[in-house]
């Protein structure tokens, strides 16, 4: 039953994406989106930022609601500095994610490779 559900959802991807992009084009008052507009923020989307401590709390609480074990795993990404996103003086802008093997921790950082960490 799960395989059937997954198959149905995957089969619907093309129709769903085309419907979404047509709707998004109408929000931009265009007949068709240019390729680079597909990931553009929606014109009515709220702007602003979320403070780092609030974002961290939001992520950990979402994982915790799903699974306390997953929240514990996610917490390690913060405590072991596998996520390095807070803005700080002298930190280079940009972002990267370094993939690795399942036996090693990954690194997600909002800085460029080769830049020293404080």
C-alpha distances in whole Angstrom, upper triangle without the diagonal:
4,5,5,6,9,10,11,12,14,15,17,19,22,22,22,24,27,26,27,30,32,31,33,36,37,37,39,41,40,39,37,36,38,36,38,37,33,33,36,36,36,39,39,37,39,41,42,41,40,42,41,41,39,36,36,36,33,31,32,31,28,26,28,26,23,24,28,27,26,29,31,30,31,34,35,35,38,40,40,40,38,37,41,40,43,46,49,53,53,49,48,46,43,40,38,35,36,33,33,31,29,32,34,34,34,36,36,39,41,44,44,44,48,49,50,48,51
4,5,5,6,8,10,11,12,14,15,17,20,21,20,22,25,25,25,28,30,30,31,34,35,35,37,39,38,37,35,34,36,34,35,34,30,30,33,33,33,37,36,34,36,38,39,38,37,39,37,38,36,33,33,32,30,28,28,28,24,23,25,23,20,21,25,24,23,26,28,27,27,31,32,31,34,36,36,37,34,34,37,37,39,42,46,49,49,45,45,42,39,36,34,31,32,29,29,28,26,29,31,30,30,32,32,35,37,40,41,41,44,45,46,45,47
4,5,5,6,9,10,10,12,14,16,19,20,19,21,24,24,25,27,29,30,31,33,35,35,37,39,38,37,34,33,35,32,34,33,30,30,33,33,34,37,37,35,37,39,40,39,38,40,39,39,37,35,34,34,32,29,30,30,27,25,27,26,22,24,27,26,25,28,30,28,29,32,33,32,35,37,37,37,34,34,37,37,40,43,46,49,49,46,44,42,39,36,34,31,31,28,29,27,25,28,30,31,30,32,32,35,37,40,40,40,43,45,46,45,47
4,5,5,6,9,10,10,12,15,17,18,18,20,22,23,24,26,28,28,29,32,33,34,36,38,36,35,33,32,34,32,34,33,29,30,33,33,33,37,36,35,37,39,41,40,39,41,40,41,39,36,36,36,33,31,32,32,28,27,29,28,24,26,30,29,27,30,33,31,31,35,36,35,38,40,40,40,37,37,40,39,42,45,48,51,51,48,46,44,40,37,36,33,34,31,32,30,29,32,34,34,33,35,34,38,39,42,42,42,46,47,49,47,50
4,5,5,6,9,10,11,13,16,16,15,18,20,20,21,24,25,25,27,29,30,31,33,35,34,33,31,30,32,30,32,31,27,27,30,30,30,33,33,31,34,36,37,37,36,38,37,38,36,33,33,33,30,28,29,29,25,24,27,25,21,23,27,27,25,28,30,29,29,32,34,33,35,38,38,38,35,34,37,37,39,42,45,49,49,45,44,41,38,35,34,31,32,30,31,30,28,31,33,32,31,33,32,35,36,39,40,41,44,45,47,45,47
4,5,5,6,9,10,11,14,15,15,16,19,20,20,22,24,25,26,28,30,30,32,34,33,32,29,28,30,28,29,29,25,25,28,29,29,32,32,30,32,34,36,35,34,36,35,36,34,31,31,32,29,26,28,28,24,23,26,24,21,23,26,26,23,26,29,27,27,30,31,30,33,35,35,35,32,31,34,34,37,39,43,46,46,42,41,38,35,32,30,28,29,26,27,26,25,28,30,29,28,30,29,32,33,36,37,37,41,42,43,42,45
4,6,5,6,9,10,13,14,14,16,18,19,20,22,24,25,26,28,30,31,32,34,33,31,29,28,30,27,29,29,25,26,29,30,30,33,33,32,34,36,38,37,37,39,38,39,37,34,34,35,32,30,31,31,27,27,29,28,25,26,30,29,27,30,32,30,30,34,34,33,36,39,38,38,35,34,37,36,40,42,45,48,48,44,43,40,37,34,32,30,31,28,29,28,27,30,32,32,30,32,31,34,36,38,39,39,42,44,45,44,47
4,5,5,6,9,12,12,12,14,16,17,18,20,22,22,24,26,27,28,30,32,30,29,27,27,28,27,29,28,24,25,28,29,28,31,32,30,33,35,37,37,36,39,38,39,37,34,35,35,32,30,32,31,27,27,30,28,25,27,31,31,28,31,34,32,31,35,36,35,37,40,40,39,36,35,38,37,40,42,46,49,49,45,44,41,37,35,33,31,33,30,31,31,30,33,34,34,32,34,33,36,37,39,40,40,44,45,47,46,48
4,5,5,7,10,10,9,12,14,15,15,18,19,20,21,23,25,25,27,29,28,27,25,24,26,24,26,25,21,22,25,25,25,28,28,27,29,31,33,33,32,35,35,36,34,30,31,32,28,26,28,28,24,24,27,25,22,25,29,28,26,28,31,29,28,32,33,31,34,37,37,36,33,32,35,34,36,39,42,45,45,42,40,37,34,31,30,28,30,27,29,29,28,31,32,31,30,31,29,32,33,36,37,37,41,42,44,42,45
4,5,5,8,10,10,11,14,15,15,17,19,20,21,23,25,26,27,29,28,26,24,23,24,22,24,24,20,21,24,25,25,29,29,28,30,32,34,33,33,36,35,36,34,31,32,33,29,27,29,29,26,25,28,27,24,26,30,29,26,29,31,29,28,32,33,31,34,37,36,36,32,31,34,33,36,38,41,44,44,40,39,36,32,30,28,26,28,25,27,27,26,30,31,30,28,30,28,31,32,34,35,35,39,40,42,41,44
4,6,7,8,10,11,13,14,15,17,19,20,21,23,25,26,28,29,27,25,23,23,24,23,25,24,21,22,25,27,26,30,30,29,32,34,36,36,36,39,38,40,38,34,35,36,33,31,33,33,29,29,32,30,27,30,33,33,30,32,35,33,32,36,37,35,37,40,40,39,36,35,37,36,39,41,45,47,47,43,42,39,35,33,31,30,31,29,30,30,29,33,34,34,32,33,32,34,35,37,38,38,42,43,45,45,47
4,6,5,6,9,10,11,12,14,16,17,18,20,21,23,24,26,24,23,21,20,22,21,23,22,19,20,23,24,23,26,27,26,29,31,33,34,34,37,37,38,36,33,34,34,31,29,32,31,28,28,31,29,27,29,33,33,30,32,35,33,32,35,37,35,37,40,40,39,36,34,37,35,38,40,43,46,46,43,41,38,34,32,31,30,31,29,31,32,31,35,35,34,32,33,31,34,34,37,37,38,42,43,45,44,47
4,6,5,6,9,10,10,12,14,15,16,18,20,21,22,24,22,21,19,18,20,18,20,19,15,17,20,21,21,24,25,24,27,29,31,31,31,34,34,35,33,30,31,32,29,27,30,30,26,26,30,28,26,28,32,31,28,30,33,31,29,33,34,32,34,37,37,36,33,31,33,32,35,36,40,43,43,39,37,34,30,28,27,26,28,26,29,29,29,32,33,32,29,30,28,30,31,33,34,35,38,39,42,41,43
4,5,5,6,9,10,11,12,14,15,16,18,20,21,22,20,19,16,16,17,16,18,18,14,16,19,21,21,24,25,25,28,29,32,32,33,36,36,38,36,32,34,35,32,30,33,33,29,30,33,32,29,32,35,35,32,34,36,34,33,36,37,35,37,40,40,38,35,33,35,34,37,38,41,44,44,40,38,35,31,29,29,28,30,28,31,31,31,35,35,34,31,32,30,32,32,34,34,36,39,40,43,42,45
4,6,5,6,9,10,11,12,14,15,17,19,20,21,19,17,15,16,18,17,20,19,15,18,20,21,20,23,24,24,27,29,32,33,34,37,37,39,36,33,35,36,32,31,34,34,30,31,34,32,30,33,36,36,33,35,38,36,34,38,39,37,38,42,42,40,37,36,37,36,38,39,43,46,46,42,40,37,33,32,31,30,33,31,34,34,34,38,38,37,34,35,33,34,34,37,37,38,42,43,45,45,47
4,5,5,6,9,10,11,12,14,15,17,18,20,19,17,15,15,18,17,19,17,14,15,18,19,17,21,21,21,24,26,29,29,30,33,33,35,33,30,32,32,29,28,30,30,26,27,30,29,27,30,33,33,30,32,35,33,31,35,36,34,35,39,39,38,35,33,35,33,35,36,40,43,43,40,38,34,31,29,29,28,31,29,32,33,32,36,36,35,32,32,30,32,32,34,35,36,40,41,43,42,44
4,5,5,6,8,10,10,12,14,15,16,18,17,16,13,12,14,13,15,14,10,12,15,16,15,19,20,19,23,24,27,28,28,32,32,34,32,29,30,32,28,27,30,30,26,27,31,29,27,30,33,34,30,31,34,33,30,34,35,32,34,38,38,36,33,31,32,30,33,34,38,40,40,37,35,31,28,26,26,26,28,27,30,31,31,35,35,33,30,30,28,29,29,31,32,34,37,38,40,40,42
4,5,5,6,9,10,10,12,14,15,16,14,13,10,11,13,13,15,14,11,14,16,17,16,19,20,21,24,26,29,30,31,34,35,37,35,32,34,35,31,30,33,33,30,31,34,33,31,34,37,37,34,35,38,36,34,37,39,36,37,41,41,39,36,34,35,33,36,37,40,42,42,39,37,33,30,29,29,29,31,30,33,35,35,38,38,37,34,34,31,32,32,34,34,36,40,40,43,42,45
4,6,5,6,9,10,11,13,14,15,14,13,11,12,15,15,17,15,12,15,16,17,15,18,19,19,23,25,28,29,30,34,35,37,34,31,33,34,31,30,33,33,29,31,34,32,30,33,37,37,34,35,38,37,34,37,39,37,38,41,42,40,37,35,36,34,36,37,41,43,43,40,38,35,32,31,31,31,33,32,35,37,36,40,40,38,35,35,32,34,33,35,36,38,42,42,45,44,46
4,5,5,6,9,10,11,12,14,13,13,11,11,14,14,15,12,10,12,13,13,12,15,16,16,19,21,24,25,27,30,31,33,30,28,30,31,27,27,30,30,26,28,31,29,28,31,34,35,31,32,35,34,31,34,36,33,34,38,39,37,34,32,33,30,33,33,37,39,40,37,35,31,28,27,28,28,31,30,33,35,34,38,37,35,32,32,29,30,29,32,33,35,39,39,41,40,42
4,5,5,6,9,10,10,12,11,10,8,7,10,10,12,9,7,10,11,12,11,14,16,16,20,21,24,26,27,31,31,34,31,29,31,32,29,28,32,32,28,30,33,32,31,34,36,37,33,34,37,35,33,36,37,34,35,39,39,37,35,32,33,30,32,33,37,39,39,36,34,30,27,26,27,27,30,30,33,35,35,39,38,36,33,32,29,30,29,31,32,34,38,38,40,40,42
4,5,5,6,9,10,10,9,8,7,8,11,12,14,12,10,13,14,15,13,15,16,17,21,23,26,28,30,33,34,37,34,32,34,35,32,31,35,34,31,33,36,34,33,37,39,40,37,37,41,39,36,39,41,38,39,43,43,41,38,36,36,34,36,36,40,42,42,39,37,33,31,30,31,31,34,34,37,39,39,42,42,40,37,36,33,34,32,35,35,38,41,41,44,43,45
4,5,5,6,9,10,10,10,9,10,13,15,16,12,11,13,13,13,11,12,13,15,18,21,24,26,28,31,33,35,32,29,32,33,29,29,33,32,29,31,34,32,31,35,38,39,35,36,39,38,35,38,40,37,38,41,42,40,37,35,36,33,34,35,38,41,41,38,36,33,30,30,31,31,34,34,37,39,39,42,42,39,36,36,33,33,32,34,35,38,41,41,44,43,44
4,5,5,6,9,9,10,9,8,11,12,13,9,8,10,10,10,8,9,11,12,16,18,21,23,25,28,30,32,30,27,30,31,28,27,31,31,28,30,33,32,31,34,37,38,34,34,37,36,33,36,37,35,35,39,39,37,35,32,33,30,31,31,35,37,38,35,33,29,27,26,28,28,32,32,35,37,37,41,40,37,34,33,30,30,29,31,32,35,38,38,40,39,41
4,5,5,6,5,6,6,5,9,11,12,9,9,11,11,12,10,11,13,15,18,20,23,25,28,31,33,35,33,30,33,34,31,31,35,34,32,34,37,35,35,38,40,41,38,38,41,39,36,39,41,37,38,42,42,40,37,35,35,32,34,33,37,39,39,36,34,30,28,28,29,30,34,34,37,39,40,43,42,40,36,35,32,32,30,33,33,36,39,39,42,41,43
4,5,5,6,7,8,9,12,15,16,12,12,15,13,14,11,11,12,15,18,20,24,26,29,32,34,36,34,31,35,36,32,32,36,35,33,35,38,36,36,39,42,43,39,39,43,41,38,41,43,40,40,44,45,42,40,37,37,34,36,35,39,41,41,39,37,33,31,31,32,33,37,37,40,42,43,46,45,43,39,38,35,35,33,35,36,39,43,42,45,44,46
4,5,8,10,11,10,13,15,15,11,12,13,11,11,8,7,9,11,15,17,20,23,25,29,31,33,30,28,32,32,29,30,33,33,30,33,35,34,34,37,39,41,37,37,40,39,36,38,40,37,37,41,42,39,38,34,35,31,33,32,36,38,39,36,34,30,29,29,31,32,35,36,39,41,41,45,43,41,38,36,33,33,31,33,34,37,41,40,42,41,43
4,5,9,9,8,11,13,13,9,11,12,10,10,8,7,10,12,15,17,20,23,26,29,31,34,31,29,32,34,30,31,34,34,32,34,37,36,36,39,41,42,39,38,41,40,37,39,41,38,38,41,42,39,38,34,34,31,32,32,35,36,37,35,33,29,27,28,30,31,34,35,39,41,42,45,43,41,37,36,32,32,30,32,33,36,39,38,41,40,42
4,7,9,9,12,15,15,12,14,16,14,14,12,10,13,15,19,20,24,26,29,33,35,37,35,33,36,37,34,34,38,38,35,38,40,39,39,42,44,45,42,42,45,44,40,43,44,41,41,45,46,43,41,38,38,35,36,35,39,40,41,38,36,32,31,31,33,35,38,39,42,45,45,48,47,44,41,40,36,36,33,36,36,39,43,42,45,44,45
4,5,7,9,13,13,10,12,15,13,15,13,12,15,17,21,22,26,28,31,34,36,39,36,34,37,38,35,35,39,39,36,38,41,40,39,43,45,46,42,42,45,44,41,43,45,42,42,46,46,43,41,38,38,35,37,36,39,41,41,39,36,32,30,31,32,34,37,38,41,43,44,47,46,44,40,39,36,36,33,35,36,38,42,41,44,44,46
4,7,10,13,15,12,13,16,16,17,16,16,18,20,24,25,29,31,34,37,38,41,39,36,39,41,37,37,41,40,38,39,43,41,40,43,46,47,43,44,47,45,42,45,46,43,44,48,48,45,43,40,40,37,39,39,42,43,44,41,39,35,33,33,34,35,38,38,42,44,44,48,47,45,41,40,37,37,36,37,38,40,43,43,46,46,48
4,7,9,12,10,10,14,14,16,15,15,18,20,23,24,28,30,32,35,36,39,37,34,37,39,35,35,38,39,36,37,41,39,38,41,44,44,41,41,44,42,40,42,44,40,41,45,45,42,40,37,38,35,37,37,40,41,41,39,36,32,30,30,31,32,35,35,38,40,41,45,43,42,38,37,34,35,33,35,35,37,40,40,44,43,46
4,6,8,6,7,10,10,13,12,13,17,17,21,22,25,26,29,32,33,36,34,31,34,36,32,32,36,36,33,35,38,37,36,39,41,42,38,38,41,39,36,39,40,37,38,42,41,39,36,34,34,31,33,33,36,38,38,35,32,29,26,26,27,28,31,32,35,37,38,42,40,38,35,34,31,31,29,31,31,33,37,37,40,40,42
4,6,5,7,10,10,14,14,15,19,19,22,23,25,27,29,32,33,36,35,32,34,36,33,33,36,37,34,36,39,38,37,40,42,42,39,39,42,39,37,39,40,37,38,41,41,38,36,33,33,30,33,32,35,36,36,33,30,27,24,25,26,27,30,30,34,36,37,41,39,38,34,33,30,30,28,29,29,31,34,35,38,38,40
4,5,6,9,10,13,15,17,20,20,23,23,25,26,28,31,32,35,33,30,32,35,32,31,34,35,32,33,37,37,35,38,40,40,36,37,39,37,34,37,37,34,35,39,38,35,33,30,31,28,31,30,33,35,34,31,28,25,22,22,23,24,26,27,30,33,34,37,36,34,31,30,27,27,25,27,26,28,32,32,35,36,38
4,6,7,7,11,13,15,18,18,20,20,22,23,25,28,29,32,31,28,30,32,30,29,32,33,31,32,36,35,34,37,39,39,35,35,37,35,32,35,35,32,33,36,36,33,30,28,28,25,27,27,30,31,31,28,25,21,19,19,20,22,25,26,29,32,33,36,35,33,29,28,25,24,22,24,23,26,29,29,32,33,35
4,6,5,8,10,11,15,14,18,17,20,22,24,27,28,31,29,27,29,31,28,28,31,32,30,31,35,34,33,36,38,38,34,35,37,35,32,35,36,32,33,37,36,34,31,29,29,26,28,27,30,32,32,29,26,23,20,21,22,24,27,27,31,34,35,38,36,34,30,29,26,26,23,25,25,28,31,31,34,34,36
4,6,9,10,12,15,14,18,18,21,22,24,27,27,30,28,25,28,30,27,26,29,30,27,29,32,31,30,33,35,35,32,32,35,33,30,33,34,30,31,35,35,32,30,27,28,25,27,27,31,33,32,30,27,23,21,20,21,22,25,25,29,31,32,35,34,32,28,27,24,25,23,25,25,28,31,31,34,34,36
4,6,9,12,14,13,15,15,18,18,20,23,24,27,25,22,24,26,23,22,26,27,24,26,29,29,28,30,33,33,29,29,32,30,27,29,30,27,28,31,31,29,26,24,24,21,24,24,27,29,29,26,24,20,17,17,18,19,22,23,27,29,30,33,31,29,26,24,21,21,19,22,22,25,28,28,31,30,32
4,6,9,11,10,13,13,15,17,19,22,23,26,25,22,25,27,24,23,27,28,26,27,31,30,30,32,34,35,31,31,34,32,29,31,32,29,29,33,33,30,28,25,25,22,23,23,26,28,28,26,24,20,18,18,20,21,25,26,29,32,33,36,34,31,28,26,23,22,20,22,23,26,29,29,31,31,33
4,6,8,7,9,9,12,14,16,20,21,24,22,19,23,24,21,21,25,26,23,26,29,28,28,31,33,33,30,29,32,31,27,29,31,28,28,31,32,29,28,24,24,21,22,22,25,27,28,26,24,20,18,18,21,22,26,27,30,33,33,36,34,31,28,26,23,22,20,22,24,27,30,29,32,31,32
4,5,5,9,10,14,16,18,22,23,26,23,21,25,26,23,23,27,27,24,27,30,29,29,32,34,35,31,31,34,33,29,31,33,30,30,34,35,32,31,27,27,24,25,25,29,31,32,29,27,24,22,22,24,25,29,30,33,36,36,39,37,34,31,30,26,26,23,26,28,31,34,33,35,34,35
4,6,9,10,14,16,19,23,25,27,25,23,27,28,25,26,29,29,27,30,32,31,32,35,37,38,34,34,37,36,32,34,36,33,33,36,37,35,33,30,29,26,27,26,29,31,32,30,29,25,24,24,27,28,32,33,37,39,39,42,40,37,34,32,29,28,26,28,30,33,36,35,37,36,37
4,6,9,13,16,18,21,24,26,23,22,26,26,23,24,28,27,25,28,31,29,30,33,35,37,33,32,36,35,32,33,36,33,32,36,37,35,33,30,30,26,27,26,30,32,33,31,30,26,25,26,28,29,33,34,38,40,40,43,41,38,35,33,29,29,26,29,31,34,37,36,38,37,37
4,6,10,12,14,18,20,22,20,18,22,22,19,21,24,24,22,25,27,26,27,30,32,33,30,29,32,31,28,29,32,29,28,32,33,31,30,26,26,23,23,23,27,29,30,28,27,24,22,23,25,26,30,31,34,37,36,39,37,34,31,29,26,25,23,26,28,31,34,33,35,33,34
4,7,10,12,15,18,20,17,16,20,20,18,19,23,22,21,24,26,25,26,29,31,32,29,28,31,31,27,28,31,28,27,30,32,29,29,25,25,21,21,21,24,27,29,27,26,23,22,22,25,26,30,31,35,37,37,39,37,34,31,29,25,25,22,25,28,31,34,32,34,32,32
4,7,10,13,16,18,16,15,19,20,18,19,23,23,22,25,27,27,28,30,31,33,30,28,31,30,26,27,30,27,25,29,30,28,27,23,23,19,18,18,21,23,25,23,23,20,19,20,23,25,28,30,33,36,36,38,36,33,30,27,24,23,20,23,25,28,31,29,31,29,29
4,7,10,13,15,13,13,16,18,16,18,21,21,21,23,25,26,27,29,30,31,28,26,29,29,25,25,27,25,23,26,28,25,25,21,20,17,16,15,18,20,23,21,21,18,18,19,22,24,27,29,33,35,35,37,35,31,28,26,22,21,18,21,24,27,30,27,28,26,26
4,6,9,12,10,9,13,14,13,15,18,18,18,21,23,23,25,27,27,28,25,23,25,25,22,22,24,21,19,22,24,21,22,18,17,13,12,12,15,18,20,18,19,16,16,17,20,21,25,27,30,32,32,34,32,28,25,23,19,18,15,18,21,24,27,25,25,23,23
4,6,8,6,6,10,11,10,12,15,15,15,18,20,20,22,24,24,25,22,20,22,22,19,18,21,19,17,20,22,19,20,16,15,12,11,12,15,18,21,19,20,17,18,17,20,21,24,26,29,31,31,32,30,26,24,21,18,17,15,18,22,25,27,25,25,22,22
4,6,5,6,9,10,11,12,14,15,16,19,20,21,23,24,24,25,23,20,21,22,18,17,20,18,15,17,20,17,18,15,14,11,9,10,13,16,19,17,19,17,18,18,20,21,24,26,29,31,31,32,29,25,23,21,18,16,15,18,21,24,26,23,23,20,20
4,5,5,6,9,10,11,12,14,15,17,18,20,21,22,21,22,20,17,19,19,15,14,16,14,11,14,16,14,15,11,11,8,6,9,11,15,17,15,17,16,16,16,18,18,21,23,25,28,27,28,26,22,20,17,15,13,12,15,19,21,23,21,20,17,17
4,5,5,6,9,10,11,12,14,16,16,18,20,21,19,21,19,16,17,18,14,13,15,14,11,13,16,14,16,13,13,11,9,12,14,17,20,18,20,19,20,19,21,21,23,25,27,29,28,29,26,22,21,19,17,16,16,18,22,24,26,23,23,19,18
4,5,5,6,9,10,10,12,14,15,16,18,20,19,21,19,15,17,18,15,14,17,16,13,16,18,17,18,15,15,13,12,14,16,20,23,21,22,21,21,20,22,22,25,26,28,30,29,30,28,24,23,21,18,18,17,20,24,26,28,26,26,22,22
4,5,5,6,9,10,11,12,14,15,17,18,18,19,17,14,16,16,13,13,15,13,11,15,17,15,15,12,13,11,10,13,16,20,22,19,20,19,18,17,18,18,21,23,25,27,26,27,25,21,20,18,15,15,14,18,21,23,26,24,24,21,21
4,5,5,6,8,10,11,12,14,16,16,15,16,14,11,13,13,10,9,12,10,8,11,14,12,13,10,11,10,10,14,16,20,22,19,21,20,19,17,18,18,20,21,23,25,23,25,22,19,18,16,14,14,14,18,21,23,25,23,23,19,20
4,6,5,6,8,10,10,12,14,15,14,16,14,11,13,14,11,10,13,13,11,13,16,15,16,14,15,14,14,17,19,23,25,23,24,23,23,21,22,21,23,24,26,27,26,27,25,21,21,19,17,18,18,22,25,27,29,27,26,23,23
4,6,5,6,9,10,11,13,14,14,16,14,11,14,15,12,12,15,14,13,16,18,17,17,15,16,15,15,18,21,25,27,24,25,23,22,20,22,21,23,24,26,27,25,27,25,22,21,20,17,18,18,22,25,27,29,28,28,25,25
4,5,5,6,9,10,11,12,12,14,11,8,11,12,8,9,12,11,11,14,16,15,14,12,14,13,14,18,21,24,26,23,24,22,21,18,19,18,20,20,22,23,22,23,22,18,17,17,14,16,17,20,23,24,27,26,26,23,24
4,5,5,6,9,10,10,9,11,9,6,8,9,7,7,10,10,10,12,15,15,15,13,16,15,16,20,22,26,28,25,26,25,24,21,21,19,21,22,22,23,21,23,21,18,18,17,16,17,19,22,25,26,28,27,27,24,24
4,5,5,6,9,10,9,12,10,7,11,12,10,10,14,14,13,15,18,18,18,17,19,18,19,22,25,28,30,28,29,27,26,24,24,23,25,25,26,27,24,26,25,21,21,21,19,21,22,25,28,30,32,31,30,27,27
4,5,5,7,9,10,12,10,8,12,13,10,12,15,15,15,17,20,19,19,17,19,18,20,23,26,30,31,28,29,27,26,23,23,21,24,23,24,25,23,25,24,21,20,20,19,20,21,25,28,29,32,31,31,28,29
4,5,5,6,7,8,6,5,9,9,7,10,12,13,13,16,17,18,17,16,19,19,20,24,26,30,31,28,29,27,26,23,22,20,22,21,22,22,20,21,21,18,18,18,17,20,21,25,27,28,31,30,30,27,28
4,5,5,5,8,7,5,8,10,9,10,13,14,15,16,18,19,19,18,21,21,22,25,28,32,33,30,32,30,29,26,26,23,25,24,25,25,22,23,23,20,21,21,20,22,24,27,30,31,33,33,32,29,29
4,6,7,10,9,8,12,13,12,14,17,18,18,20,22,23,22,21,24,23,24,28,30,34,36,33,34,32,31,28,28,25,27,26,27,27,24,26,26,23,23,24,23,25,26,30,33,33,36,35,35,32,33
4,7,9,8,8,11,12,12,14,17,17,18,20,22,23,21,21,24,24,25,28,31,35,36,33,34,32,30,27,27,24,26,24,25,25,22,23,24,22,22,23,22,24,26,29,32,32,35,35,35,32,33
4,5,5,6,9,10,11,12,15,16,17,19,20,22,20,20,24,24,25,29,32,35,37,33,34,33,31,28,27,24,25,24,24,23,20,21,22,20,21,22,22,24,26,30,32,32,35,35,34,31,32
4,5,5,6,9,10,10,13,15,16,16,18,20,19,20,23,23,25,28,30,34,36,33,34,33,31,28,27,25,26,25,24,24,21,21,22,19,21,22,22,24,26,29,32,32,34,34,33,30,31
4,5,5,6,9,10,11,13,15,15,17,19,18,19,22,23,25,28,31,34,35,32,33,32,31,27,26,23,23,22,22,21,17,18,18,17,18,20,20,23,26,28,31,30,33,33,32,29,30
4,5,5,6,8,10,11,13,14,15,17,15,16,19,20,22,26,28,32,33,29,30,29,27,24,23,20,21,19,19,19,16,17,17,15,16,17,17,20,23,25,28,28,30,30,30,27,28
4,5,5,6,9,10,11,12,14,15,15,15,18,18,20,24,26,29,31,28,29,28,27,23,23,20,21,21,21,21,18,19,18,16,16,17,17,19,21,24,27,27,30,29,28,25,26
4,5,5,7,9,10,10,12,14,14,15,18,19,20,24,26,30,31,28,29,29,27,24,23,21,21,21,20,20,17,17,17,14,16,17,17,20,22,25,27,27,29,29,28,24,25
4,5,5,7,10,10,11,13,11,13,16,18,20,23,25,29,29,26,27,27,25,22,20,18,18,17,16,16,13,14,13,11,12,14,14,17,20,23,25,24,26,26,25,23,24
4,5,5,7,9,10,11,10,10,13,14,16,20,22,26,27,23,24,24,22,19,18,16,16,16,17,17,15,16,15,11,12,12,12,15,17,20,22,22,25,24,24,21,22
4,5,5,6,8,10,10,10,13,14,15,19,21,25,26,23,24,24,23,20,20,18,18,19,19,20,18,18,16,13,14,14,14,15,18,20,23,23,25,24,23,20,20
4,5,5,5,8,8,9,12,15,16,20,21,24,25,22,24,24,23,20,19,16,16,17,16,17,15,15,13,10,11,11,12,14,17,19,22,21,23,22,21,18,19
4,6,6,6,5,6,9,11,13,17,18,22,22,19,20,20,19,16,15,13,13,14,14,16,15,15,12,9,9,8,9,11,14,16,18,18,20,19,19,16,17
4,6,5,6,6,8,10,11,15,16,19,20,18,19,19,19,16,16,15,16,17,18,19,18,18,16,12,12,11,10,11,13,15,18,19,20,19,18,15,15
4,5,8,9,10,13,13,17,17,21,21,19,21,22,22,19,19,17,18,19,19,20,19,19,16,13,14,12,13,14,16,18,20,20,21,20,18,15,15
4,6,8,10,13,14,17,18,21,21,18,20,21,21,18,17,15,15,16,16,17,17,16,13,10,11,10,12,12,15,16,19,18,19,18,16,13,14
4,5,6,9,11,14,14,17,17,15,16,17,17,15,14,13,13,15,16,18,18,17,14,11,10,8,9,9,12,13,15,15,16,15,13,10,11
4,6,10,12,15,16,19,19,16,17,17,16,13,12,10,10,12,12,15,15,15,11,8,7,5,6,7,11,12,14,13,15,15,14,12,14
4,6,9,12,14,17,17,14,15,14,13,11,10,9,11,13,14,17,17,18,15,11,9,6,5,5,8,10,13,13,15,15,14,12,13
4,6,9,10,13,13,10,11,12,11,10,10,10,12,15,17,20,20,21,17,14,12,8,7,5,6,8,11,12,14,12,12,9,10
4,6,9,12,13,10,11,10,10,8,10,11,14,17,19,22,22,23,20,17,14,11,8,6,5,8,11,13,15,13,14,11,12
4,6,10,12,9,11,11,12,12,14,15,17,20,22,25,26,26,23,20,18,14,12,9,8,10,14,16,17,15,14,12,11
4,7,9,7,9,9,11,12,15,17,19,22,25,28,29,29,26,22,20,17,14,11,8,9,13,16,17,14,14,12,11
4,6,6,9,10,13,14,17,19,21,24,26,30,30,31,27,24,22,18,16,13,11,11,14,16,17,13,12,10,9
4,6,9,11,14,16,19,21,23,26,28,32,33,33,29,26,24,21,19,15,13,12,14,17,17,13,12,11,9
4,6,9,13,15,17,20,21,25,27,31,32,32,28,26,23,20,18,15,12,10,12,14,13,10,10,9,9
4,6,9,11,13,16,18,21,24,27,29,29,25,22,20,16,15,11,9,7,9,11,11,8,8,8,8
4,7,9,11,15,16,20,23,26,28,29,25,22,20,16,14,11,8,5,6,9,10,7,9,10,11
4,7,10,14,16,20,23,26,28,29,26,23,20,16,13,10,7,5,7,11,12,10,13,13,14
4,7,11,13,17,20,24,25,27,24,21,17,14,11,9,6,5,6,10,12,11,14,14,16
4,7,10,13,16,20,22,23,20,17,14,11,8,6,4,5,6,9,12,12,14,14,16
4,6,10,13,17,18,20,17,15,11,8,6,6,6,7,7,8,11,12,14,14,17
4,6,10,13,15,17,14,11,8,6,4,6,8,10,10,10,13,14,16,15,19
4,7,10,12,14,11,10,6,5,6,8,11,11,11,9,12,14,16,15,19
4,7,9,11,9,9,6,7,9,12,14,15,15,13,16,18,19,19,22
4,7,8,6,7,6,8,11,14,17,18,17,15,17,19,20,20,23
4,5,5,8,8,11,14,17,21,21,21,19,21,23,23,23,26
4,6,7,9,12,15,18,22,23,23,21,23,25,25,24,27
4,7,9,13,16,19,23,24,24,22,23,25,25,24,27
4,6,10,13,16,20,20,20,18,20,21,21,20,23
4,7,10,13,17,18,18,16,18,19,19,18,20
4,7,10,14,15,15,14,16,17,17,16,19
4,6,10,11,12,11,13,14,14,13,16
4,7,9,11,11,14,14,15,13,16
4,5,8,9,12,11,12,10,13
4,7,9,12,11,12,11,13
4,7,9,7,9,9,12
4,6,6,9,10,13
4,6,8,10,14
4,6,9,13
4,7,10
4,7
4
